[in-house]
């Protein structure tokens, strides 16, 4: 009878069942991990092969286009009247009356203020009295001259008739001398009359100047005097009023930076704004650009004067204006972005990716130290730095040399070269899309 124990499976203990189950699950997990690693390595090998390389660098482009180009220069300054006059006093004295105030309109010759006239009137009266006295002395001198001339004439007739018998030559000489002395006294008296008349005129002029009058038609911008105030004009004429001739025409004085002054010239148009009227623009025209420089906080600038119309009197002297001066305007210019002229491609990455051979999977996975990018020099054949832009030809950046003109800060005019309108130029590198 056969042994039943030889045909049956060997008996397994409970302890073996408990320890064997975890080991089998661990082997299954190791198998799955090994399969995943093998698949990843296979995919990496396919990616590193020449036929399965990663995509090359991507670029952002923008087409060269024909359009308007407006170049502007910004400058800041203050509004001033076209003719501003400081009215003062040539005389010293006490202000008796003030007839105008700020913002009053005045006419040429209108009395603005009056000094005390008492001393000036006294001076005029004294001068008139002196003139009368001088005129009296002149009349006496004329009478003396007439008397001396008559006496000389009688002596001459007696001398001629008596042939010198009754009148000596000495008497004749004395008479002639007296007549000449009388003539001299008359001339002195007449000079005294002229001097007295001049003194009277000067005092009358001072009396007239005691009335401070407006030299122009305009508006009172400032009043610096009050009744009862003493005016001392010994060394310098004090300023009593400040007048603006016509606020309907004003000037904007702006400081143009030395880097921009070469672009600014008389006759160019400008637009400016003031803080008092936000959102409103005013037109202006450059009248002149100064040759003399001025330096403020280490910045060199030049004064430019712009003519401004102010028919509605919305602008006031002293307001700060920010002007945009149009220095160049072109309607049909070939334009490219400034970024296209600054762009230089990194040609090293693609070339190394195509030429580098992968020896093994392990070497491809090992980290490598970073390499400096290989830049393409943009200087011309003679090394003078010829401007150029880059375009894509069969996916490869290709340079095109150009000649540049004016720029508004965002676009630059192309004045020469092989670049045509509509050609897409590279502005920057872009990361490849995933």
MOFENMO-V650432 format. One record per pair of residues at least 6 apart in sequence whose C-alpha atoms are under 8 Angstrom apart, sorted by sequence separation. I is the first residue (numbers start at 1). GAP is how many residues later the second one is. D is the distance in whole Angstrom. If there is no record, write none. Layout:
i->I gap->GAP d->D
i->I gap->GAP d->D
This chain:
i->46 gap->6 d->6
i->47 gap->6 d->5
i->48 gap->6 d->8
i->158 gap->6 d->8
i->159 gap->6 d->7
i->232 gap->6 d->7
i->273 gap->6 d->8
i->274 gap->6 d->8
i->294 gap->6 d->6
i->295 gap->6 d->6
i->358 gap->6 d->6
i->379 gap->6 d->4
i->380 gap->6 d->5
i->391 gap->6 d->5
i->392 gap->6 d->6
i->406 gap->6 d->6
i->407 gap->6 d->6
i->47 gap->7 d->7
i->159 gap->7 d->7
i->231 gap->7 d->7
i->273 gap->7 d->6
i->293 gap->7 d->7
i->294 gap->7 d->5
i->378 gap->7 d->6
i->379 gap->7 d->6
i->390 gap->7 d->6
i->391 gap->7 d->5
i->405 gap->7 d->7
i->406 gap->7 d->6
i->158 gap->8 d->7
i->159 gap->8 d->5
i->273 gap->8 d->5
i->293 gap->8 d->6
i->294 gap->8 d->6
i->378 gap->8 d->7
i->379 gap->8 d->8
i->390 gap->8 d->5
i->391 gap->8 d->6
i->404 gap->8 d->7
i->405 gap->8 d->5
i->158 gap->9 d->7
i->159 gap->9 d->8
i->272 gap->9 d->6
i->273 gap->9 d->6
i->293 gap->9 d->5
i->294 gap->9 d->8
i->378 gap->9 d->8
i->390 gap->9 d->4
i->391 gap->9 d->7
i->404 gap->9 d->6
i->405 gap->9 d->6
i->271 gap->10 d->6
i->272 gap->10 d->5
i->292 gap->10 d->7
i->293 gap->10 d->8
i->378 gap->10 d->7
i->389 gap->10 d->6
i->390 gap->10 d->6
i->404 gap->10 d->5
i->405 gap->10 d->6
i->271 gap->11 d->6
i->272 gap->11 d->7
i->291 gap->11 d->7
i->292 gap->11 d->8
i->388 gap->11 d->6
i->389 gap->11 d->5
i->403 gap->11 d->6
i->404 gap->11 d->6
i->99 gap->12 d->7
i->100 gap->12 d->6
i->155 gap->12 d->7
i->271 gap->12 d->5
i->272 gap->12 d->7
i->290 gap->12 d->6
i->388 gap->12 d->5
i->389 gap->12 d->6
i->402 gap->12 d->7
i->403 gap->12 d->5
i->404 gap->12 d->7
i->99 gap->13 d->5
i->100 gap->13 d->8
i->270 gap->13 d->6
i->271 gap->13 d->6
i->289 gap->13 d->7
i->290 gap->13 d->5
i->388 gap->13 d->4
i->389 gap->13 d->7
i->402 gap->13 d->8
i->403 gap->13 d->5
i->98 gap->14 d->6
i->99 gap->14 d->6
i->269 gap->14 d->7
i->270 gap->14 d->5
i->289 gap->14 d->6
i->290 gap->14 d->6
i->387 gap->14 d->6
i->388 gap->14 d->5
i->402 gap->14 d->6
i->403 gap->14 d->6
i->98 gap->15 d->4
i->224 gap->15 d->7
i->225 gap->15 d->5
i->269 gap->15 d->6
i->270 gap->15 d->6
i->289 gap->15 d->4
i->386 gap->15 d->7
i->387 gap->15 d->6
i->388 gap->15 d->8
i->402 gap->15 d->4
i->97 gap->16 d->5
i->98 gap->16 d->6
i->156 gap->16 d->7
i->224 gap->16 d->5
i->225 gap->16 d->8
i->269 gap->16 d->5
i->270 gap->16 d->7
i->288 gap->16 d->6
i->289 gap->16 d->6
i->386 gap->16 d->7
i->387 gap->16 d->6
i->401 gap->16 d->6
i->402 gap->16 d->7
i->96 gap->17 d->8
i->97 gap->17 d->5
i->155 gap->17 d->7
i->223 gap->17 d->6
i->224 gap->17 d->6
i->268 gap->17 d->6
i->269 gap->17 d->6
i->287 gap->17 d->8
i->288 gap->17 d->5
i->386 gap->17 d->8
i->387 gap->17 d->7
i->400 gap->17 d->8
i->401 gap->17 d->7
i->402 gap->17 d->7
i->95 gap->18 d->7
i->96 gap->18 d->6
i->97 gap->18 d->7
i->223 gap->18 d->5
i->267 gap->18 d->6
i->268 gap->18 d->6
i->286 gap->18 d->7
i->287 gap->18 d->6
i->288 gap->18 d->7
i->400 gap->18 d->7
i->95 gap->19 d->6
i->96 gap->19 d->5
i->222 gap->19 d->6
i->223 gap->19 d->7
i->266 gap->19 d->8
i->267 gap->19 d->5
i->286 gap->19 d->6
i->287 gap->19 d->5
i->400 gap->19 d->7
i->95 gap->20 d->4
i->96 gap->20 d->5
i->152 gap->20 d->7
i->155 gap->20 d->8
i->221 gap->20 d->8
i->222 gap->20 d->5
i->266 gap->20 d->5
i->267 gap->20 d->6
i->286 gap->20 d->4
i->287 gap->20 d->6
i->94 gap->21 d->6
i->95 gap->21 d->6
i->220 gap->21 d->7
i->221 gap->21 d->5
i->222 gap->21 d->7
i->265 gap->21 d->7
i->266 gap->21 d->5
i->285 gap->21 d->5
i->286 gap->21 d->6
i->93 gap->22 d->6
i->94 gap->22 d->6
i->220 gap->22 d->6
i->221 gap->22 d->5
i->266 gap->22 d->5
i->284 gap->22 d->6
i->285 gap->22 d->5
i->93 gap->23 d->7
i->152 gap->23 d->5
i->220 gap->23 d->5
i->221 gap->23 d->7
i->265 gap->23 d->7
i->266 gap->23 d->7
i->284 gap->23 d->6
i->285 gap->23 d->7
i->151 gap->24 d->7
i->152 gap->24 d->6
i->219 gap->24 d->6
i->220 gap->24 d->7
i->265 gap->24 d->7
i->284 gap->24 d->5
i->349 gap->24 d->8
i->218 gap->25 d->6
i->219 gap->25 d->5
i->264 gap->25 d->8
i->283 gap->25 d->7
i->284 gap->25 d->7
i->348 gap->25 d->6
i->349 gap->25 d->8
i->218 gap->26 d->5
i->219 gap->26 d->7
i->282 gap->26 d->8
i->283 gap->26 d->8
i->348 gap->26 d->5
i->148 gap->27 d->7
i->152 gap->27 d->7
i->218 gap->27 d->4
i->219 gap->27 d->7
i->346 gap->27 d->7
i->347 gap->27 d->6
i->348 gap->27 d->7
i->217 gap->28 d->6
i->218 gap->28 d->6
i->219 gap->28 d->8
i->346 gap->28 d->6
i->347 gap->28 d->7
i->216 gap->29 d->6
i->217 gap->29 d->8
i->218 gap->29 d->8
i->346 gap->29 d->5
i->347 gap->29 d->7
i->148 gap->30 d->6
i->149 gap->30 d->6
i->345 gap->30 d->7
i->346 gap->30 d->7
i->148 gap->31 d->5
i->344 gap->31 d->7
i->345 gap->31 d->7
i->344 gap->32 d->7
i->391 gap->32 d->8
i->392 gap->32 d->8
i->391 gap->33 d->6
i->392 gap->33 d->8
i->145 gap->34 d->6
i->148 gap->34 d->7
i->344 gap->34 d->7
i->391 gap->34 d->5
i->392 gap->34 d->8
i->390 gap->35 d->6
i->391 gap->35 d->6
i->389 gap->36 d->7
i->390 gap->36 d->6
i->145 gap->37 d->5
i->389 gap->37 d->7
i->144 gap->38 d->6
i->145 gap->38 d->6
i->142 gap->40 d->8
i->141 gap->41 d->7
i->142 gap->41 d->8
i->145 gap->41 d->7
i->261 gap->41 d->7
i->141 gap->42 d->8
i->257 gap->42 d->8
i->258 gap->42 d->6
i->257 gap->43 d->6
i->258 gap->43 d->5
i->141 gap->44 d->6
i->142 gap->44 d->6
i->257 gap->44 d->4
i->258 gap->44 d->7
i->141 gap->45 d->4
i->256 gap->45 d->5
i->257 gap->45 d->7
i->274 gap->45 d->7
i->275 gap->45 d->7
i->255 gap->46 d->6
i->256 gap->46 d->5
i->274 gap->46 d->6
i->275 gap->46 d->8
i->341 gap->46 d->7
i->343 gap->46 d->7
i->344 gap->46 d->8
i->255 gap->47 d->5
i->256 gap->47 d->6
i->274 gap->47 d->5
i->341 gap->47 d->6
i->343 gap->47 d->8
i->138 gap->48 d->6
i->141 gap->48 d->7
i->255 gap->48 d->5
i->256 gap->48 d->7
i->273 gap->48 d->5
i->274 gap->48 d->7
i->341 gap->48 d->5
i->254 gap->49 d->6
i->255 gap->49 d->6
i->272 gap->49 d->6
i->273 gap->49 d->6
i->340 gap->49 d->6
i->138 gap->50 d->8
i->253 gap->50 d->7
i->254 gap->50 d->5
i->272 gap->50 d->5
i->273 gap->50 d->7
i->340 gap->50 d->7
i->138 gap->51 d->4
i->253 gap->51 d->6
i->254 gap->51 d->7
i->272 gap->51 d->4
i->137 gap->52 d->6
i->138 gap->52 d->5
i->253 gap->52 d->5
i->254 gap->52 d->8
i->271 gap->52 d->6
i->272 gap->52 d->6
i->345 gap->52 d->7
i->252 gap->53 d->6
i->253 gap->53 d->6
i->270 gap->53 d->6
i->271 gap->53 d->5
i->135 gap->54 d->7
i->251 gap->54 d->6
i->252 gap->54 d->5
i->270 gap->54 d->5
i->271 gap->54 d->7
i->134 gap->55 d->6
i->135 gap->55 d->7
i->138 gap->55 d->7
i->251 gap->55 d->5
i->252 gap->55 d->7
i->270 gap->55 d->4
i->134 gap->56 d->8
i->251 gap->56 d->5
i->252 gap->56 d->7
i->269 gap->56 d->6
i->270 gap->56 d->6
i->135 gap->57 d->8
i->250 gap->57 d->6
i->251 gap->57 d->6
i->268 gap->57 d->7
i->269 gap->57 d->6
i->134 gap->58 d->6
i->135 gap->58 d->5
i->249 gap->58 d->7
i->250 gap->58 d->5
i->268 gap->58 d->7
i->134 gap->59 d->5
i->249 gap->59 d->6
i->250 gap->59 d->6
i->268 gap->59 d->7
i->249 gap->60 d->5
i->250 gap->60 d->7
i->132 gap->61 d->8
i->248 gap->61 d->6
i->249 gap->61 d->6
i->264 gap->61 d->8
i->131 gap->62 d->6
i->134 gap->62 d->7
i->248 gap->62 d->4
i->249 gap->62 d->8
i->265 gap->62 d->8
i->247 gap->63 d->7
i->248 gap->63 d->5
i->264 gap->63 d->6
i->131 gap->64 d->8
i->248 gap->64 d->7
i->263 gap->64 d->6
i->131 gap->65 d->5
i->248 gap->65 d->6
i->130 gap->66 d->6
i->131 gap->66 d->6
i->247 gap->66 d->7
i->128 gap->68 d->8
i->127 gap->69 d->6
i->128 gap->69 d->8
i->131 gap->69 d->7
i->247 gap->69 d->8
i->252 gap->69 d->7
i->254 gap->69 d->8
i->127 gap->70 d->8
i->338 gap->71 d->7
i->127 gap->72 d->6
i->128 gap->72 d->6
i->338 gap->72 d->6
i->127 gap->73 d->5
i->337 gap->73 d->6
i->338 gap->73 d->5
i->337 gap->74 d->4
i->338 gap->74 d->6
i->336 gap->75 d->6
i->337 gap->75 d->6
i->124 gap->76 d->6
i->127 gap->76 d->7
i->335 gap->76 d->6
i->336 gap->76 d->6
i->335 gap->77 d->5
i->336 gap->77 d->7
i->335 gap->78 d->5
i->336 gap->78 d->7
i->124 gap->79 d->5
i->334 gap->79 d->6
i->335 gap->79 d->6
i->123 gap->80 d->6
i->124 gap->80 d->6
i->333 gap->80 d->6
i->334 gap->80 d->5
i->333 gap->81 d->7
i->334 gap->81 d->7
i->120 gap->83 d->7
i->124 gap->83 d->8
i->343 gap->83 d->7
i->120 gap->84 d->8
i->343 gap->84 d->6
i->345 gap->84 d->7
i->340 gap->85 d->6
i->342 gap->85 d->8
i->343 gap->85 d->6
i->120 gap->86 d->7
i->121 gap->86 d->7
i->340 gap->86 d->6
i->341 gap->86 d->8
i->120 gap->87 d->5
i->334 gap->87 d->7
i->340 gap->87 d->4
i->339 gap->88 d->5
i->340 gap->88 d->7
i->336 gap->89 d->8
i->339 gap->89 d->7
i->117 gap->90 d->7
i->337 gap->90 d->7
i->117 gap->93 d->7
i->116 gap->94 d->7
i->115 gap->95 d->5
i->114 gap->96 d->6
i->115 gap->96 d->6
i->114 gap->97 d->5
i->115 gap->97 d->8
i->113 gap->98 d->6
i->114 gap->98 d->6
i->112 gap->99 d->7
i->113 gap->99 d->5
i->111 gap->100 d->6
i->112 gap->100 d->5
i->113 gap->100 d->7
i->111 gap->101 d->6
i->112 gap->101 d->5
i->111 gap->102 d->4
i->112 gap->102 d->7
i->110 gap->103 d->5
i->111 gap->103 d->7
i->109 gap->104 d->5
i->110 gap->104 d->5
i->108 gap->105 d->8
i->109 gap->105 d->5
i->108 gap->106 d->5
i->109 gap->106 d->6
i->107 gap->107 d->7
i->108 gap->107 d->5
i->109 gap->107 d->7
i->106 gap->108 d->7
i->108 gap->108 d->4
i->107 gap->109 d->6
i->108 gap->109 d->5
i->106 gap->110 d->8
i->107 gap->110 d->4
i->106 gap->111 d->6
i->107 gap->111 d->7
i->105 gap->112 d->8
i->106 gap->112 d->6
i->105 gap->113 d->6
i->106 gap->113 d->6
i->105 gap->114 d->4
i->106 gap->114 d->7
i->91 gap->115 d->7
i->104 gap->115 d->6
i->105 gap->115 d->6
i->103 gap->116 d->6
i->104 gap->116 d->5
i->102 gap->117 d->8
i->103 gap->117 d->5
i->91 gap->118 d->7
i->102 gap->118 d->5
i->103 gap->118 d->6
i->90 gap->119 d->8
i->91 gap->119 d->7
i->101 gap->119 d->7
i->102 gap->119 d->6
i->103 gap->119 d->8
i->89 gap->120 d->8
i->100 gap->120 d->8
i->102 gap->120 d->6
i->89 gap->121 d->8
i->101 gap->121 d->8
i->102 gap->121 d->6
i->101 gap->122 d->6
i->89 gap->123 d->7
i->88 gap->124 d->8
i->87 gap->127 d->7
i->98 gap->127 d->8
i->98 gap->128 d->7
i->97 gap->129 d->8
i->98 gap->129 d->6
i->95 gap->130 d->8
i->97 gap->130 d->5
i->95 gap->131 d->7
i->96 gap->131 d->5
i->97 gap->131 d->8
i->95 gap->132 d->5
i->96 gap->132 d->6
i->94 gap->133 d->8
i->95 gap->133 d->5
i->94 gap->134 d->6
i->95 gap->134 d->5
i->94 gap->135 d->6
i->95 gap->135 d->6
i->94 gap->136 d->4
i->95 gap->136 d->7
i->93 gap->137 d->6
i->94 gap->137 d->6
i->92 gap->138 d->7
i->93 gap->138 d->5
i->92 gap->139 d->5
i->93 gap->139 d->7
i->91 gap->140 d->8
i->92 gap->140 d->5
i->91 gap->141 d->7
i->92 gap->141 d->5
i->89 gap->142 d->8
i->91 gap->142 d->6
i->92 gap->142 d->7
i->90 gap->143 d->6
i->89 gap->144 d->7
i->90 gap->147 d->6
i->89 gap->148 d->6
i->88 gap->149 d->6
i->89 gap->149 d->6
i->88 gap->150 d->5
i->89 gap->150 d->7
i->88 gap->151 d->4
i->89 gap->151 d->7
i->87 gap->152 d->6
i->88 gap->152 d->5
i->86 gap->153 d->6
i->87 gap->153 d->6
i->88 gap->153 d->7
i->86 gap->154 d->7
i->87 gap->154 d->5
i->86 gap->155 d->6
i->87 gap->155 d->6
i->86 gap->156 d->5
i->87 gap->156 d->7
i->85 gap->157 d->6
i->86 gap->157 d->6
i->84 gap->158 d->7
i->85 gap->158 d->5
i->84 gap->159 d->6
i->85 gap->159 d->6
i->84 gap->160 d->5
i->85 gap->160 d->8
i->83 gap->161 d->6
i->84 gap->161 d->6
i->82 gap->162 d->8
i->83 gap->162 d->5
i->81 gap->163 d->6
i->82 gap->163 d->7
i->83 gap->163 d->7
i->81 gap->164 d->7
i->82 gap->164 d->7
i->81 gap->165 d->7
i->82 gap->165 d->8
i->81 gap->166 d->6
i->82 gap->167 d->6
i->81 gap->168 d->7
i->82 gap->168 d->5
i->81 gap->169 d->5
i->82 gap->169 d->6
i->80 gap->170 d->6
i->81 gap->170 d->6
i->79 gap->171 d->7
i->80 gap->171 d->5
i->79 gap->172 d->6
i->80 gap->172 d->6
i->79 gap->173 d->4
i->80 gap->173 d->7
i->78 gap->174 d->6
i->79 gap->174 d->6
i->77 gap->175 d->7
i->78 gap->175 d->5
i->77 gap->176 d->5
i->78 gap->176 d->7
i->77 gap->177 d->4
i->76 gap->178 d->5
i->77 gap->178 d->6
i->75 gap->179 d->6
i->76 gap->179 d->6
i->75 gap->180 d->6
i->76 gap->180 d->8
i->75 gap->181 d->6
i->74 gap->182 d->8
i->75 gap->182 d->8
i->73 gap->187 d->7
i->73 gap->191 d->8
i->79 gap->236 d->8
i->80 gap->236 d->8
i->81 gap->236 d->6
i->79 gap->237 d->7
i->80 gap->237 d->5
i->79 gap->238 d->5
i->80 gap->238 d->6
i->78 gap->239 d->8
i->79 gap->239 d->5
i->78 gap->240 d->5
i->79 gap->240 d->5
i->78 gap->241 d->5
i->79 gap->241 d->7
i->78 gap->242 d->5
i->79 gap->242 d->7
i->77 gap->243 d->6
i->78 gap->243 d->6
i->76 gap->244 d->7
i->77 gap->244 d->6
i->76 gap->245 d->6
i->77 gap->245 d->7
i->76 gap->246 d->5
i->75 gap->247 d->6
i->76 gap->247 d->6
i->74 gap->248 d->7
i->75 gap->248 d->5
i->74 gap->249 d->6
i->75 gap->249 d->7
i->74 gap->250 d->5
i->75 gap->250 d->8
i->73 gap->251 d->6
i->74 gap->251 d->6
i->72 gap->252 d->6
i->73 gap->252 d->5
i->72 gap->253 d->5
i->73 gap->253 d->7
i->72 gap->254 d->5
i->73 gap->254 d->7
i->71 gap->255 d->6
i->72 gap->255 d->6
i->70 gap->256 d->7
i->71 gap->256 d->6
i->72 gap->256 d->7
i->70 gap->257 d->8
i->71 gap->257 d->5
i->70 gap->258 d->6
i->71 gap->258 d->6
i->69 gap->259 d->8
i->70 gap->259 d->5
i->69 gap->260 d->6
i->70 gap->260 d->6
i->68 gap->261 d->7
i->69 gap->261 d->5
i->68 gap->262 d->5
i->69 gap->262 d->6
i->68 gap->263 d->4
i->69 gap->263 d->8
i->67 gap->264 d->6
i->68 gap->264 d->5
i->69 gap->264 d->7
i->67 gap->265 d->5
i->68 gap->265 d->6
i->66 gap->266 d->6
i->67 gap->266 d->5
i->66 gap->267 d->5
i->67 gap->267 d->7
i->66 gap->268 d->4
i->67 gap->268 d->7
i->65 gap->269 d->6
i->66 gap->269 d->6
i->64 gap->270 d->7
i->65 gap->270 d->5
i->64 gap->271 d->6
i->65 gap->271 d->7
i->64 gap->272 d->5
i->63 gap->273 d->7
i->64 gap->273 d->8
i->62 gap->274 d->8
i->62 gap->275 d->8
i->57 gap->293 d->7
i->56 gap->294 d->6
i->53 gap->300 d->8
i->50 gap->304 d->7
i->48 gap->310 d->7
i->45 gap->316 d->7
i->44 gap->317 d->8
i->41 gap->320 d->7
i->71 gap->335 d->8
i->71 gap->336 d->7
i->72 gap->336 d->7
i->71 gap->337 d->5
i->69 gap->338 d->8
i->70 gap->338 d->7
i->69 gap->339 d->7
i->69 gap->344 d->8
i->66 gap->355 d->6
i->64 gap->356 d->7
i->65 gap->356 d->5
i->64 gap->357 d->5
i->65 gap->357 d->6
i->63 gap->358 d->7
i->64 gap->358 d->5
i->63 gap->359 d->5
i->64 gap->359 d->6
i->63 gap->360 d->5
i->64 gap->360 d->6
i->63 gap->361 d->4
i->64 gap->361 d->7
i->62 gap->362 d->5
i->63 gap->362 d->6
i->61 gap->363 d->6
i->62 gap->363 d->5
i->61 gap->364 d->5
i->62 gap->364 d->7
i->61 gap->365 d->4
i->62 gap->365 d->7
i->60 gap->366 d->6
i->61 gap->366 d->5
i->59 gap->367 d->6
i->60 gap->367 d->6
i->61 gap->367 d->7
i->59 gap->368 d->8
i->60 gap->368 d->5
i->59 gap->369 d->6
i->60 gap->369 d->6
i->59 gap->370 d->4
i->60 gap->370 d->6
i->58 gap->371 d->6
i->59 gap->371 d->5
i->57 gap->372 d->7
i->58 gap->372 d->5
i->59 gap->372 d->8
i->57 gap->373 d->7
i->58 gap->373 d->6
i->57 gap->374 d->7
i->58 gap->374 d->5
i->57 gap->375 d->6
i->56 gap->376 d->8
i->55 gap->377 d->7
